[in-house]
Amino acid sequence: MEHMAKLGSMLVKHKEESNNWKGCIGPKIEEKVQQKIAKGEVYPVTPFMNGIFGVSFGTTFLNVDIIKRTCTCRGWEMLGIPCEHAVAVILSIGQNVVDFVQDWYKFPMQELIYSGSFSGIETMTCQWLLKMVWFDLSPVKFSSLLTHPIPNGLPADQERSALSPNFKINGLSFAQDVILPGTIGKRATTLCLKCNAITFFHD
């Protein structure tokens, strides 16, 4: 909620500031444009065909496409504000640099951006939901199952051979048992090493 409040305050602040602009662009963008003009007004410009101009400064030569609004330095495309090389071209053809600034910096677009309403998101407590749902994250304890005496006999679907080292009850493996002497035959008697309970299984 704190972030939402800050965002709302920021939008209101920008909206009020844009209403006080003297021109079609804000004072910060106007300052950047003036800096570009101060640097670019001294650059020599060479016109070419199809709206392309060459701008040289020192040993560097760049191409500016005034129609596509691009420059070799890529500064115009990235910022949306004519770079100093583009400014040199714009001034050489007698145009206003501000007219070549991207529309999203200008007042009509800024007015559209900040004209919409903004309200906080309503929230509610979730305590009632926590009372309805109970989560048990504790591990399952099998100690009571392993120490509980094993009843004589097992259900039909859980019997096993007397030669098997382990047996299961309800899908749980219990301690290994020992086949007692003299039980080889129709029935086998086994002794659980955990609980000392004697059980009988059909061979």
LINRA-V103195 format. One record per backbone hydrogen bond with DSSP energy under -1.0 kcal/mol. CO is the residue of the C=O (numbers start at 0). NH is the residue of the N-H. E is the energy in kcal/mol with one decimal. If there is no record, write none. Layout:
BEGIN
CO NH E
CO NH E
END
This chain:
BEGIN
0 4 -2.1
1 5 -2.0
2 6 -2.4
3 7 -2.4
4 8 -2.2
5 9 -2.3
6 10 -2.3
7 11 -2.0
8 12 -2.2
9 13 -2.5
10 14 -2.1
11 15 -2.2
12 16 -2.2
13 17 -2.5
14 18 -1.3
16 19 -1.2
17 20 -1.3
23 106 -2.6
25 29 -2.4
26 30 -2.0
27 31 -1.7
28 32 -2.4
29 33 -2.1
30 34 -1.8
31 35 -2.0
32 36 -2.3
33 37 -2.2
34 38 -1.4
35 39 -2.9
36 40 -2.0
39 42 -1.4
43 55 -1.6
45 53 -3.8
48 51 -1.2
50 65 -2.5
51 47 -2.6
52 63 -3.1
53 45 -3.3
54 61 -3.2
56 59 -1.7
59 56 -2.2
61 54 -3.1
62 71 -1.5
63 52 -2.8
64 68 -1.2
64 69 -1.8
69 64 -2.4
70 73 -1.6
73 77 -1.9
74 78 -2.1
75 79 -1.9
79 101 -2.9
82 86 -2.5
83 87 -1.5
84 88 -1.4
85 89 -2.8
86 90 -2.6
87 91 -1.6
88 92 -1.3
89 94 -2.5
90 93 -1.2
96 99 -1.8
97 100 -1.5
101 104 -1.7
102 105 -1.8
105 109 -2.3
106 110 -2.8
107 111 -1.5
108 112 -2.2
109 113 -2.1
125 129 -1.7
126 130 -1.6
128 132 -1.4
141 145 -2.3
142 146 -1.8
154 157 -2.0
160 163 -1.5
164 176 -1.1
166 173 -2.0
168 171 -1.6
171 168 -1.8
175 192 -1.0
177 190 -1.8
185 202 -1.8
187 200 -2.3
188 179 -2.3
189 198 -2.3
190 177 -1.7
191 195 -2.0
196 191 -2.2
198 189 -2.7
200 187 -2.8
END
